[in-house]
Amino acid sequence: MLGERGGMRVLILAALILAPAAAAHADPKQEARSATAACLSAVIDGAPVGDANGEFVVIRRGKDPDSCTVRADAGEPVVVRDAMLTAIKARHELFTPARTKWDPGDDASLETFCNLPGRRALAVVVDTAKPGHAPVAMATVFETEARDARCDKDLGLQTAEATPAAEAVKAATSAPPIEEIAAPPPKTKKKGWLPKLPKVFGRKE
């Protein structure tokens, strides 16, 4: 569980996403990094982070099982992705790219990061759009009952489903509609905010 100081730090990070005064000095990169750090702490440490709408990003929580998704609607995709990865790599769980790769389809990249083998099976899926598309990037943190074999073995290029199939984020599909937030008009039709998660990354029934 989080210590008192760690829990307070996460709450402060989440609060900054919502604070209008802070938003005046924030940018998509900063918000994406802070929101991703908050989501990681929410799922891994049990930090009290809930749904939040920021200036450039939103956070949506899933329940039963626990998951947390960050959606960024502004900024340069590669810059926002790097900010999300900075938060992921800062964790003590030592997340590294899964050995198996996924076809990103219409996106620029679709990546899965797994923690080191151990008692818990944690994963983060990062979906990065091509320039001019929206959402710019998404990161979903979740925990499964068993470690996916694709974390450690190259099973060949995988094709992601067009709709979210992982049990870890099913609860999020029933969340209230997300309010529109200011962002440059996309050049293509805006896709759904949930990431196209690998099919096998889910709770075993």
VEXDREN-2710 file (C-alpha; in Angstrom, 1 decimal):
% VEXDREN-2710
k/r/px/py/pz
1/MET/0.0/0.0/0.0
2/LEU/1.0/3.6/-0.4
3/GLY/2.8/5.4/2.4
4/GLU/1.3/8.6/3.7
5/ARG/3.7/10.8/1.7
6/GLY/3.4/8.7/-1.5
7/GLY/-0.4/8.9/-1.3
8/MET/-0.4/12.6/-0.8
9/ARG/2.0/13.0/-3.8
10/VAL/-0.4/11.1/-6.1
11/LEU/-3.4/13.2/-4.9
12/ILE/-1.5/16.4/-5.7
13/LEU/-0.7/15.1/-9.2
14/ALA/-4.3/14.3/-9.8
15/ALA/-5.4/17.6/-8.4
16/LEU/-3.1/19.5/-10.7
17/ILE/-5.0/18.0/-13.7
18/LEU/-8.2/19.7/-12.5
19/ALA/-6.9/22.9/-11.1
20/PRO/-7.7/25.9/-13.5
21/ALA/-4.8/27.9/-12.1
22/ALA/-2.3/25.1/-12.8
23/ALA/-3.8/24.5/-16.3
24/ALA/-2.6/28.0/-17.2
25/HIS/1.0/26.8/-16.8
26/ALA/0.5/23.2/-17.9
27/ASP/1.0/21.7/-21.4
28/PRO/-0.1/18.4/-22.9
29/LYS/3.3/16.9/-22.2
30/GLN/3.2/17.8/-18.5
31/GLU/-0.4/16.7/-18.0
32/ALA/0.1/13.4/-19.8
33/ARG/3.1/12.6/-17.6
34/SER/1.3/13.5/-14.4
35/ALA/-1.9/11.7/-15.4
36/THR/0.0/8.5/-16.4
37/ALA/1.9/8.6/-13.1
38/ALA/-1.4/9.0/-11.2
39/CYS/-3.0/6.0/-13.1
40/LEU/0.0/3.8/-12.4
41/SER/-0.2/4.6/-8.7
42/ALA/-4.0/4.1/-8.7
43/VAL/-3.8/0.5/-10.1
44/ILE/-0.5/-0.6/-8.5
45/ASP/-0.5/1.2/-5.2
46/GLY/-4.3/1.7/-4.6
47/ALA/-4.0/5.5/-4.7
48/PRO/-7.3/7.3/-4.5
49/VAL/-7.4/8.6/-8.1
50/GLY/-10.8/8.9/-9.8
51/ASP/-12.1/10.2/-13.1
52/ALA/-10.7/13.6/-14.0
53/ASN/-11.0/16.1/-16.8
54/GLY/-8.0/18.2/-17.4
55/GLU/-7.1/20.9/-19.9
56/PHE/-5.4/18.5/-22.3
57/VAL/-6.1/15.0/-20.9
58/VAL/-8.8/13.0/-19.2
59/ILE/-8.5/10.1/-16.7
60/ARG/-11.1/7.3/-16.7
61/ARG/-11.1/4.5/-14.1
62/GLY/-12.5/1.0/-14.6
63/LYS/-13.7/-1.2/-11.8
64/ASP/-13.9/-5.0/-11.3
65/PRO/-11.1/-5.4/-12.3
66/ASP/-9.2/-2.2/-11.6
67/SER/-7.9/-0.2/-14.6
68/CYS/-7.0/3.4/-15.4
69/THR/-6.9/5.0/-18.8
70/VAL/-5.3/8.3/-19.7
71/ARG/-6.4/10.0/-23.0
72/ALA/-4.5/12.9/-24.4
73/ASP/-6.3/15.1/-27.0
74/ALA/-3.7/17.7/-27.7
75/GLY/0.0/17.9/-28.3
76/GLU/2.4/16.2/-30.7
77/PRO/1.9/12.4/-30.5
78/VAL/5.6/11.5/-30.2
79/VAL/6.1/14.1/-27.4
80/VAL/3.1/13.0/-25.5
81/ARG/4.1/9.3/-25.9
82/ASP/7.6/10.1/-24.5
83/ALA/6.0/11.9/-21.5
84/MET/3.8/8.8/-20.8
85/LEU/6.9/6.5/-21.1
86/THR/8.8/8.8/-18.7
87/ALA/6.1/8.1/-16.0
88/ILE/6.1/4.4/-16.8
89/LYS/9.9/4.0/-16.7
90/ALA/10.0/5.8/-13.4
91/ARG/8.2/3.0/-11.6
92/HIS/10.0/0.5/-9.4
93/GLU/8.3/-2.3/-11.2
94/LEU/10.7/-1.8/-14.1
95/PHE/8.3/-2.0/-17.0
96/THR/9.8/-3.1/-20.3
97/PRO/8.4/-3.6/-23.8
98/ALA/6.7/-7.0/-24.3
99/ARG/8.7/-9.3/-26.5
100/THR/5.7/-9.8/-28.8
101/LYS/4.7/-6.8/-31.0
102/TRP/1.3/-5.6/-32.2
103/ASP/0.2/-4.2/-35.6
104/PRO/-0.9/-0.6/-34.8
105/GLY/-3.3/-0.6/-37.7
106/ASP/-4.3/3.1/-38.4
107/ASP/-2.2/4.4/-35.5
108/ALA/1.5/5.1/-35.4
109/SER/2.2/2.5/-32.7
110/LEU/0.6/0.1/-30.3
111/GLU/2.9/-1.0/-27.5
112/THR/2.5/-3.2/-24.4
113/PHE/4.8/-2.8/-21.4
114/CYS/5.1/-5.5/-18.7
115/ASN/6.6/-5.4/-15.3
116/LEU/9.3/-7.9/-14.3
117/PRO/8.1/-11.4/-13.6
118/GLY/7.0/-11.7/-10.0
119/ARG/3.9/-12.0/-7.8
120/ARG/1.9/-9.5/-9.8
121/ALA/1.0/-9.4/-13.5
122/LEU/0.9/-5.7/-14.4
123/ALA/0.8/-4.2/-17.9
124/VAL/0.5/-0.8/-19.6
125/VAL/-0.8/-0.4/-23.2
126/VAL/0.2/2.8/-25.0
127/ASP/-1.6/3.7/-28.2
128/THR/-0.1/6.5/-30.2
129/ALA/-1.8/8.2/-33.1
130/LYS/-0.3/9.5/-36.3
131/PRO/0.1/13.3/-36.5
132/GLY/-3.2/15.1/-37.1
133/HIS/-5.3/12.2/-35.7
134/ALA/-7.1/12.1/-32.3
135/PRO/-6.9/11.1/-29.6
136/VAL/-3.2/11.9/-29.7
137/ALA/-2.2/9.1/-27.3
138/MET/-3.7/6.8/-24.7
139/ALA/-2.2/4.7/-21.9
140/THR/-4.1/2.1/-20.0
141/VAL/-2.7/0.5/-16.8
142/PHE/-4.2/-2.8/-15.6
143/GLU/-3.5/-6.0/-13.7
144/THR/-4.3/-9.5/-14.8
145/GLU/-4.5/-12.7/-12.8
146/ALA/-1.8/-14.4/-14.8
147/ARG/1.2/-13.1/-16.7
148/ASP/0.6/-13.1/-20.4
149/ALA/3.1/-15.3/-22.3
150/ARG/3.7/-12.5/-24.9
151/CYS/5.4/-10.4/-22.3
152/ASP/8.4/-12.8/-22.4
153/LYS/8.1/-14.6/-25.7
154/ASP/8.0/-13.4/-29.3
155/LEU/4.8/-15.0/-30.7
156/GLY/4.8/-13.1/-33.9
157/LEU/3.1/-9.9/-34.9
158/GLN/-0.3/-9.6/-33.3
159/THR/-3.4/-7.9/-34.7
160/ALA/-5.3/-5.8/-32.2
161/GLU/-9.1/-6.1/-32.2
162/ALA/-11.1/-3.1/-33.5
163/THR/-13.0/-3.0/-30.2
164/PRO/-11.6/-3.3/-26.6
165/ALA/-11.6/-6.9/-25.7
166/ALA/-9.5/-7.0/-22.5
167/GLU/-11.5/-7.8/-19.3
168/ALA/-9.3/-5.2/-17.6
169/VAL/-11.1/-2.3/-19.2
170/LYS/-14.6/-3.6/-19.9
171/ALA/-15.9/-1.7/-16.9
172/ALA/-14.7/1.5/-18.5
173/THR/-17.0/1.1/-21.5
174/SER/-20.0/1.9/-19.3
175/ALA/-18.5/5.2/-18.0
176/PRO/-20.4/8.4/-18.6
177/PRO/-19.6/10.2/-21.9
178/ILE/-16.5/12.2/-21.8
179/GLU/-16.9/16.0/-22.1
180/GLU/-15.3/17.5/-25.1
181/ILE/-12.1/19.3/-24.3
182/ALA/-10.3/22.0/-26.3
183/ALA/-8.0/20.6/-29.0
184/PRO/-7.0/21.4/-32.5
185/PRO/-9.5/20.1/-35.0
186/PRO/-8.4/16.6/-36.1
187/LYS/-7.8/15.9/-39.8
188/THR/-9.6/12.6/-39.6
189/LYS/-12.6/11.4/-37.7
190/LYS/-12.1/11.1/-34.0
191/LYS/-11.9/7.5/-32.8
192/GLY/-13.2/6.1/-29.6
193/TRP/-11.2/6.9/-26.4
194/LEU/-10.6/3.4/-25.3
195/PRO/-7.4/1.8/-26.6
196/LYS/-7.4/-1.3/-28.8
197/LEU/-6.0/-3.6/-26.2
198/PRO/-4.5/-7.0/-27.0
199/LYS/-7.2/-9.6/-26.8
200/VAL/-5.4/-12.0/-24.4
201/PHE/-4.5/-9.3/-21.9
202/GLY/-7.6/-9.9/-19.7
203/ARG/-8.9/-11.7/-16.6
204/LYS/-9.2/-15.4/-17.0
205/GLU/-12.7/-16.6/-16.2
END
